[in-house]
Amino acid sequence: MQDPFVVRREAHIAAPPAAVFALMTDPEKILRWMGTEAQIEPEPGGLYLVNVTGARFARGSFREVVPVHRLAYSFGWDGSEVVPPGSSLVEIDLIEQPDGTLLRLTHSGLPSAEQCAGHTEGWVHYLGRLSEVAAGRDPGPDVFGGRK
């Protein structure tokens, strides 16, 4: 049976897959588009820890890392009983295209339609910011900053 609570998003990014991959795996580069601090160890079993809003840490561990093509990591929120650390799975495929990269994201294992909607809102927001940074633009202040 297919998991009913899955976020699926696609974004066309005006940068090559290697640049997008770096923006998602280098802690300093991640902070250009998401979060206030990050500890990223992009290798199987490595830590994924991002203080997304300045008040809320996303935590998990990498399951799969295929440089410039694919990332998969467990995901959840510190202190959450609804989506605890490592309880869901984020999979990101980077597909080279003539004009940049097609980013295909699947976030599975979410517990409810409400959580699915909230995480969809977050992914739409942050993938938009990622697209801006990858294109060499300033995404401006993060409106999610300070949210709990």
N, C-alpha and C positions, 0 to 999 in steps of 0.2 A: 504494500500500500504506500502511496506517495504521501510524504509529509505535507499536511495542509497549511502549515505556517512557515512559509519560505518567502524570503525577499529575493527577488530577481531584478537586477538593474543592469543596464548597458550604458556606457558612455564612450563617445568618440573623443579622443584626446589628440591634440595637434602636437605630438611628440613621439619619437620612436619608443618601442617597448623598453629598451635599456634605460631610457631617461625616466619613464613611468615607474619601472621596477625600483630604481634608485630612490624615487620620491616615496615609495611605500616601504622601503627596507632600511634606509639610512635614518637613524634617529634625528639628526639635525635637519634633514630634508623633510621629514614628516611634519615637523613643527612649522614649516612654511604654510601648511594647509590644514593641519588638524592638531589640536592639543597644545598643552603648555609644558609638558615634559614627556619623555619617551625612553624606554629601555627596550631595544629590539635586538634579538639574537636570531637572525634569519637562517636557521639550520634546523633540521628535524629535532624536536625536543627542546628547542631554544625558546626563550621567554618572549612573549608579546605583552608589553605593558605600556599603555598610553593614558596619561591623564588628559582625557578628551576635552573636558569643559573647564578645567581648573579646579573642579570640585568632585569629579567622578572618574575613577580609573577603570578602563577596560583591561581585562587580564585574560591571558590564555597561553597556549604554546603552539609553536609551529609544528605542523604535521607533515607538510610537503613544501619543499622549496626547489623550484626549477628555475634557475637564474634567467631573467628577462621574459619568462613565459608563464609561470604559475606560482601562486602562493595558496596555501591552505593552513588555517590556524584555528584552534579552538578559541572561543570568545565568551565573555560574560563580564559582569560588573562586580567589583569589590563591594561587599556588604549587601548584595542583592540576594533575596531568597527566590525571586521570580526568575531571574536570569543570572545565576551565580557564575563565577569565573569558570571558564572551560565548558559550559553547558551547551553551547551552540557551536556551529561550524561556519566559518567564512572561507569561501573558495573564490579565488580571483584568477581569471585567465586573461593574459595580454596577447592579443592577436594582431600581428603586424598588418598594416594596410597601407596603400599608396600615400595616403595623406596623414599618417600617424598610427594610432593604436586604437583598436576596439578593446575596451575593458569590459569584461563580462563577470559580474559578481553574483554569487549565490550565497545567501545567509540562511542556513537551515537549522532546525532544532529549536526554534523559538516556541514558547509554550502556549501562545494565545494569539487571536486576531489583533487584540490591543497591542501586544508587544510587536507583532509583525508591522502594524501601522506606524508605531513609534520608531522602529528601526528603519523602516522605509524612509521616513522623514529625515532621519539622521544620515542615511547613505546618500539620498538625493542631495542634501546640503553639502556633505563632505566630498562627494564625487565632483560636484560643481566647482568647489574650491580647488580640488586637485587639478581639474581641467584648466582653470585659470593660471595656476602656478606653472603647470607644464608648458603652457603657451607663453610663459615669460611675463605674465601680468601679476599684479598685486591683488589678491582676493579681498583685501580690506579686512576690517575687524570681524572676528567670528561672533555672529549673533548668538551662537549656542554657548559662548563663554560664560561661565558662572552658573549654568544650569545644573541642577542636581538630578 
